[in-house]
Amino acid sequence: MEKIEISLIIPTYNRKEVLLKTLRALNAQSYDLGKVEVLVIDDCSPINPEEAILNLKTKYRLRFFREEKNIGQGRIRNIGIRLAQGEYVFFIGDDTIPKETLLEEHMALHKKFDGIAVLGRVLWSPELRNDFMDYIEKIQFHYHNIKDPENVKFHFYTSNISLGKKWFESEHYSDKFRNYGLEDIELGYRLEKKGLRVVYNPEAVVFHYHPYSFEQFCARMRNVGKSAVIFAGLHPELKRRYVPPLRGLLKAGSFILSRDLFKLINIKIYWFSNFVFNYLEGIDEEIRGTGKR
C-alpha cells in the first residue's frame, strides 16, 4: 500500500444519500487515489449509514467512525485530524460533490508552495439553481470579496480547503461554538496569525448539494449571529467586524425593509433585510443568554 498523502475529513449527519454521491464522485478523481484516505465521521445520525458506506467499492482507502452522541462539526473535525494519516488534511462537506480535478488542483499548489492552505471554490449544484439560490450564494461564500488570491484572509471555508497536518499541532477547532457558523473562520484566523497563507484556486471546485428555503436561510443567519458573539468573545479586536455597533438602528431599519410590502417592491431587498434582521436577532439572543455586551 502506498504512503497516504491526503486525508479527506468528512463529518456527516443524516445525509446518507448525498454523502454516498460525494464518496462516489471522489472515486472518479484524476489524482492518484492510492495516496488518498477518506475519513467519514458520523455525528450520531438517527440512522447509522455505516453499512451503505462500507459497501462502496473505492480506489481510495475509506475509513468510517461513528460518535455515540452528537458533538458538532468542529469537534468531529478535531477527531478526524487526530485520526488522519496523511501529510495533508483536506476538509469537504458530506454534501459537497467534487469536480473530478479537485484533488489535482489542490495538490498542484501544495507542490508549488510550501506551508500554505489551498482554498477551493464552492458552487451550488446546477440542479438546485434558481433566483433565490443564486442570490444567497454570495452571502454564504464571499469569494467576490477576495482582494489577493495569493494571500486570502477570513475565507477559511471547510467545505473545500486543504493544508498540512502540521498546522494542527497546536491549534484545533474551538469547542466554544454550539451552532453552525464561523467556527471554521475562527480557526483560520488563529492559523493565519501563526503564519498560514491561504491561496485561492477557483478551479478547485465542489458542487454544494444543499437546497435552502427562505425560512431555512433566515434560521441559518440567526445561528451565525449567535456564533458571531462567541467569535467576538474569543477575539475582541474583531468585535466591530462581527458584532456591529448601533445594532438597534440597524435592526429597526432591517425590520421595516423586511415587511411583506417590500417583497412586491424589490424581492432582493426583502430577502437581504430579513437576513440582516435575523443575524442581529441571533446576536441579541446570544448576548441575553450569556450576559456579554
N, C-alpha and C positions, 0 to 999 in steps of 0.2 A: 504493500500500500504506500502511495506517495505521501510525502510530508504535507500536512494540512497548512495551507497558506491563508485561506479566508474562512472565517467563521461567521456565517449569517445567523443573526439572532432574531427570531420572530415570536413575540408574545402573541397569544391568541386567547380570545374569549368568545365562545358561542358563534363562531363564524366558520363552521366546518366546510361548507361548500365552496366559499370563496377562498378559504385557506388552501383547499385541495387544488383549486385553479392556480393559485400562486405557486404552489410547490411543483405542479406540472410544468408551468412556464419556466421555472428555474432549471428544469431538466433539459430545456432547449437552449441554454446559454451557449454562446460561441466560445467562451473561455474554457480552459481545461478543467473539467469538473472533478477530475481525480484529486485536485488540490483544494477541494471545497467541502466543507461540512455545513449542514443546516441544523440549527438547534431550534426546535419548536417547543415552547414552554406554555402549557395550558394553565390559565389562571382560574382553575376550578370551575370550568364550564359545567352547566347543568347536565349536558350530555357529553360524555367523555369521547373525544374524537380519535383516541389512540389507535383503535383497530383500523379505521379507514386510512389513517396517515401511514401506519407501518405496513399496510398492504400495497402501498405505492412502490413501483419499481423505479429507482432513481440511479442516475450516474454519479451523484454526489453521495457523501455519507450523511444519512438522515438520522438524527437523534431526537427522541421525544421525552419530555419531562412534564409532570403534572403536579401542581400545588394542591394541597389538601384544603386550603381556604383561599379566598380571594384576597390578593395582596396589592394589586395595582400594577400598572405598566412599568413604572420606574423601578420598583423592587424586582419585578420579573426580569427586566433587562440587566440588573446587577447580578442576578443569578446566572444569566446567560454569559455575561462577561467572565465570571469565575470559571464556568464550565468550558469556555472556548479554548480550543487547542491551536487555533491559527495565529499567525503573526498579526493579521489584520482582523478587526471585528467590523461587521457590516450590519447596520440596522435597517430593516424594512418592516412594513406592517403586514398583518395577516390578510389585508385586503388591498395590497399594492402589487399588481401583476407586472413583472419586469419585462421590458423590451429585451429581445434576445442578446443585445450587445451590452447590457447593463454592467456586468462584471468586467468585461473587456475595457469599457470606457473608464471605470473607476481605477482599475489596475494600471492602465497606461499612464495616468497621472502619478500614482504612487511610485512607479518605477522611474519617473522623470524627476520627481521632487521628494526629498526625504522628510519625514516627520510631519506631513500635512494631513488634514482631513479633506476628503472629497465629498462635496455636496452635489447630489444629482437633482433632477427636476421631477416634480410630481404633477401629473396631469390627470384630469378626470377620465375615466374610461369612456370611450366615444359613445357608447350606448346610453350613458347617463346624461349626456349634454342636453341642456335646454337653457332658456334665458336666465332662470334663477341660478342654476349650477354654474353657468359661465360667469355670472356676476360675483358669486361668493368665492370663486377660485382665487382671485387676487386678495381677498380678505383673509382666507385661511393660509395661503402661502404667498409671501411678499417678494417674489423673485424680481418683480419690476422695480423694487427699491434698492437692489444691489448696485452699489456705486463702483466697486472694484472687484471683479470676478476672481482676481488673484489673491484677494485678502478680504474675505467676506466676514461681516460682523452681524451678530444677532439673527443668524439664519441656520442654527444647528437643528435641522429637522430630521428626526429619527424615522421618518418614512422613507428616507433614501440618503444615507450618509455612511461613510466608512473611514476608519482611521486605525493606526497601530494600537494594539492591545496595551502597549507600554504606557499609553496616556492614562490608563486607569489604575496604575499602581498606587496613586494617592487620591484619586477622585472617583466619585461614583454618583449615580442619580440620588438626589436628596429624597429622604423618606418623609419630608415635611408636606409634600403635595398630596392631597387627598382626591382631587378631581383631575380630569383630563385638562391639559393646557399648561404650557410654559415650563414644564419640568425638563424638557429637552433643551430649550433656550437657556435656562438657568445653568445647566451643566456645561453647555457650550461656552457661556460667559466665563465660568471659572477656568475652563481649559484654555480659552483664548488669553486670559490674564497670565497663564503659565507658559505662554509662548506658542500655542497651537495656531497655525494658519489654516484657514478654511478656504479651499479653492472650489469655485463653482464650475461644473461641467454640465451645460444644458442638454448635451447629447446623451447623458446617462439618465434614461427615462424609466419611470414606473407609471403605470396607469392605476389610479386610485378608484377602486370599486366601492364607493361609499355614498349612496344616494342620501341627500338631505331634503327634508321638507322645510318650509319656512319656520315652523314651530320648533323643529329639531335644532335648526341652526341658532335660533334665539336662545334655546336652552344651552347650547354649546357656548355661546358668548357669555352667558351668565356664569358658567363654570370657569371660563377663562378669567373673568373679573375676580372671582374668588381666588384663583391661583395668582393673580397679579398682586394681591395683598401679601401673600406668602413670599413671592419673589421680592417685593419691596422690603419686607422684613429681613430677608437674607442679605440684601444689597441696598442699603438706604441711599446710596449715591444715585440709584436709578429710580428712586421713588416717583419723581415727577414724570418719568417716561411711562410708567405703568399705572400709577395712581394719580391722575391729574388733579391739580387744584381747581377750585371753583366748580366742584362737581355738582353742586346744587343748581347752578345756572345751566350747566351742560345737560343735566338730567331734565330740567324744565323744558329746555329747547327741544331736546330729542323726544320728549313725551308729546309735545304739541305736534311735531312733524311726523310722529308715528301713528297719528289718528287715521281712521279709515278714509277720511276725506282725501288725504294725500295719496292714497292708493289709486284714486281716479286721476289726480293731477300729474303725479310722477311716481311710478312704481319703485324706481330705484332709490329715490329719496325716502319713500316709505320703508323699504327694506333696510336701508342703512340706518335710519333713525331708530328703528326697532332694535337693531344690533347694538348701537351705542347705548340705548336705554338699558338693555339687558346687561351689557358689560358693566355699566355703572351701578346697576342694582346688585350685581354679583359682588362688586367691591364693597358696597354698603352692607350687604348681608354678612360678608366675612368680617368686616370691622365690628359690626354689632356683636358677632359671635365671639370674637377674640378680645374685644376691648381696645384694639390698636387704633391709632389715629394717623 
